[in-house]
Amino acid sequence: MRRHPGRGEAGGEVSLPSARREASLPSEKGAEVGRRIGVGLMYGLWRPRVLGAWKVPASGPVILAVNHSHNIDGPMVMGVAPRPTHFLIKKEAFIGPLGAFLTGIGQLKVDRTAADRAAITQALDLLAAGGVLGIFPEGTRGEGDFASLRAGLAYFAVRSGAPVVPVAVMGSSDRPGRLIKALPPVRSRVDVVFGDPFEAGDGSGRRTRRALDEATERIQKQLTAHLENARRLTGR
């Protein structure tokens, strides 16, 4: 089991109770299984072109901030990311066999309508243990342009001190498939561009509402700039 210290209010290192931390951590082995399944499906059905994956830190806590315009964006990133990734996924997806599967591959269920303390604890414990947390900062599917961000990403980034890696998925929503309209055409190209990691906080350790608002603005500028760069790199 990985060990990585958490951060206290003043920036000092604190240790979470090991029993609680281990109980709340999603399965890293499950996330690795999910990554391998994703590799097979994504490369089997489409033609991913991955740029900048080497920029993801090889160890330690990381937050992947992913734009979201199609349902395959999460599975695509899971399949092409260099490390097992645990996404925060809306609780509505955790129904029946699919819910059991998502839990089994280490994904985190979150209630988007309220402050989900259980999901928050799991996500922070995951980062404290040096894991990779995947977040759709826009909160839901949309244009995928990072135009409107929720405060969740800033909270996790400032609270944990984990670097944020912007990820742009491009081409997944260009046109519907012929056989299954809800999916991109089989063997079409989908670009996934990883950006440079950055710190969301200002280094002061503040966690006030103003500090989170400032962090959100800082994040939005970084993500927007990354998306523009990704468009130049891919010609999309």
N, C-alpha and C positions, 0 to 999 in steps of 0.2 A: 504493500500500500504506500502510495506517495505521501510525503510529508512536506508541508510548506506552511510557515507561520502566517497567522492572520495579522491584521493591523488594528491597533487600538485607536481610540478617539484622537489622541495626541500624536499619532504616528508611531507609537512604540509597538513592539512585537508582543502579541499575546497568543496563548495557546488555547484552542477550543477543546473542550472535553472530548477525549478520543472516542469514547463510546458513542456519544451523540453524533460526532462528525462522521464516523464510519457508518452509522446507521442511516444517515441522511444522504450519503454520497450515492449518486447513480453509478451503475456498473461500468467501469472502464473497459473490462473485457467485453461486455455487451456492446459498448460503443465501437470497439475494434471490429467485432463481428458485423455491426451495422455498416462500418466503413467498407469492409470487404464485400458485403452484399451490394452496397452502393457502387463500388468499382465495377462489378459485373453488370449490373443493370444499366448504369449510365453509359458505360463504354459499349455495351451490347446494343442498346437501343438508339443512342445518339453519338455524335462525334464531338466530345468535349475538347476544347483547346484551353489549356491551363497556362496562365502566365503569372510569374511572381510567387509561386508556391514556396520558394526558398526563403521568402521574407518572413514567413511564420516562424517565430522563435521555436527552436527544437525542444525546449523544455521550459517549465515554469508556467504560471497562469497566463492565459491569453483570452481575449474576447474577440470573436469574429463578428463584425458588424456587416450584415448582408442585406443588400437591397432585395425587394420582394415584389415580383410582378406575376409569378406563376407558381403553381403548386409543386413543381419539380425543383424549385430553387434550393430548398433545404436538402433534399436527397442528393442533388447534384453536388453541393458543397461537401456534404458528408462523404461522398464517394471520391472526390478529387483532393480534399484537404490532406496534407501530409501527416496529420495527427488525428486520433479519434476525437470526434466532436459531439458535445451534448447540447442539443438545441432546446430552448424554451419554446414549447408548442402549446397552442390553445387547448384547453381541456376538452373541448367539443370533439377533438380528433381521437381521444382516448375512449373509444366505444368498442365493446366486444373484443374480437380477436385482434383487431388493429391496436387497441389500447394495450393489450398484453404484449404485443410485438414491440410497440414503441418503448414501453417500460423495459422490456428485455434487452433492447439495444441501447439502453442508457439515456433515453431522452426524458426531459423534464416537463411535467404537466403544470400549466399555469392558468389561473382564472384571470382573464383580462378585464373583468368587470369590477374587480375589487383588489385591495392590497393583499395579495396572496402570500401570507407569511411563510407557509410551508415551502412554496416555490422559491421565495427569496432566500430562505435559510439554505435550501439545497444548492442554489446557485452560488452563494457566497462560500459555502463549505467546499464546493467543487473547486472554486478558484483558489481558496486557501490551501487546497491539497495539490495545486499545480496543474489543474486540468484546463481543458479548452471549452469555453462556453460560447455557443452560437446564439446570436440575437438578431431578430428582424427589427431594427430600431424604429421603423415606420409603424409597427404594431400590427399591421394587417396588409394583405395584398393590395397593391395600387399601381401607380405608374412606375414604381421602382426607381424613382429619381432622388430619393432622400430629401424631398421637399418639406416634409412634415415629420418631425421626430418626437417620439414620446420621451419622457424623462427616465425611463427604466435603464437605458444604456448608460447614461451619465451616472446614475446612482450606483450601478454595479462597478463601473470603472473607477469612480472616485472612492467608493467604500473599500474596494479590494486593492486598488493600486495597480491592477493588471493593465498591461498595454492593450490598446485597441488596434486590430488589423482590419482595415476596410476591405470588403469583398464585393465586387461588382459581377453579377450574373447577367449576361447579355445574350439575347437571341431566343430565350425560352418562351417568350410571348409574342414573337414576330408574326406567326401565323399558326392556325390550328392544323392538326394532322388530318389526313384523309379518312383513316379508319376510325380513329378515336379523337373526336374534336377537342376533348379536354386536355390532350397532350400535344406537344410539338411534333411535327412530322418525323417519322422514323428516319434515322441517319442524318438528320439535319445538324448543323453545327451550333453548339452552345459554347460561348466564351465565358470563362471564369477568371477574373483578374484580381489577384491579391495585391494589396498596397503595402506601403511601409508602416510598421507599427508606430503608434504615437501615444503619449500620455494625455489623458483627458483632463486631469486636474492641473492646478496651477503650481503645485509643489508645496502649498501651504498646509495641506492636510485638512482644510476646512470642509465641513459637510453641511453647511447651512443651505437654505433654499436658494440664496443668491449664488452660492458657490456651484450648486447643481445647475442653475440656469445658465451661468457662465460656461460651465463645462458642456452643456447641451449646445450652446452656440459654437463653442470651439470644435466640438465633434461634427456638427453640421457642415462647417466650413471645410474640414478635412475630408469628410465623406463626399461632399459635392465636388471638391477638387479632384478626388480620386476617380469619381465617375467620369468627369470630363477627360481625364488622362486615359482612362480605360477606353473611352470612345475613340480617342486618337489612335491608341495602340491597335485596336481591333478594326477600325474603319466602320464602326456601326453608328 
